[in-house]
Amino acid sequence: MNDKIKNGLQISVSGIRGIYPDFLTSEIVFNFGIVFGSYIRTKKVFVCSDTRTSGKSLKDSIITGLLCTGKDVVDLGIAPTPEMGCVIEKEEMTRAAGIVITASHNPQEYNGIKFFSEKGTFLNTEEMKRMLDVYYKRAFTISKEPGFLSFMEYTDKYFSNIYRTVDVERIRAKKFNVVVDVCQGVGAIFTEKFLKGLGCDVVLLNKEPPGIFAHNPEPLPENLVELSETVIKEKADIGFAQDPDCDRLAIVSEDGNIPGEEMVIVLATRDILEYHKKGGIVVNLSTTALIEEITRALCVSVHRTKIGEVNVVEKMKETGSVIGGEGNGGVIFPDVHYGRDSFVGMALILEYLAYREKCLSEIIDEMPKYFMIKKKISISDRQKVEEILKNIREKVSGSEKVNLEDGIKIIRTDGWVHIRPSGTEPVIRIYVEGKNKNVAERYLSEFISLLSG
Ligand code: MG
């Protein structure tokens, strides 16, 4: 791999991302098929892709690589990332691994690869490192006997696994009116069916043409304006937005307000703790402090981890937690499977609305107020990122309450600031949360000036 391509690929625990075909080429994807096939011990590997137009050819490249190593490949077609976790965990635990061709919430021009181990979860840092060793040392194994390719549909069974964990009758009885912005992603194919199974009337936004995104597909408030307007126009009970591979979810309340993706894990957690079972919760360091607020009275423990789904999942397993996730709209409910899942998120939130018999804006209003700002700062020179972080560490250490597990998190009495390099893009992420907008904005400008200075 030449240096230009190496620099254009982002490699992290979330997998591999790059612009197609400038950096993420068919050849690289084929090579990762061989690498993963050489690394993973299972005989069977499931493969699927999101709706991106480069998805079909890249999926064929990865399949060819896997077959070369003697793996039997099961092609699930276009499918949500969480379906991959579910099919491995529920049907083939320890007997199959998986690969999803997706760049998740990244813009249109990107594609990528997510790797699932035989546990049905993403490769963790250590596993990813061992697989990349195979890649860089070119320690591939080509089999004399190529593997066998078959095809399978699993989405209906995946949805059944979700339905059986919630009170479907209670949700159906409410006949919720729901608008979903699927942003031409995998949700464009499956979400209407899923919600009709819960008795909802469904309006889909941005359904066609698959893979050509009408807007930046990251479910951030600035990308949800059309959803908000449509929720009001349709007199809907709630609006949802899914990212293109359907692991992240954002919401809009019935009055058009955009509480944003942080509220997703908060509402899902309340549903589980108030109506399912009490137990521990795991969220990452960047998730809203509202989680501690809503769980305090219930006397359950909250664990915080480094960013990255697999870090949250491993902590959930270790602590036997009943729910977990990431503030970026990722809900993990182990009764379905150990992975972020926007369909699970929708089901739990609709269930909570059904049980509470209140509208979403009222439920949100009754909770303490927090204001969060999420910024990305592009850094052209990657080496500069470490230098900037080192300077900030020196400035805050000693005088502030600081957590250095993942980047730098500064915790103050009325809010917090979390600064870290992104694993998937050449940017520094700065998240601030305060008890009101002024506090959050003050913290943001204070630390942005440190970043640029
Ligand atoms: Mg995603």
Boltz pocket constraint, residues with backbone or C-beta under 6 A from the ligand:
constraints:
  - pocket:
      binder: B
      contacts: [[A, 104], [A, 105], [A, 243], [A, 244], [A, 245], [A, 246], [A, 247], [A, 248]]
      max_distance: 6.0
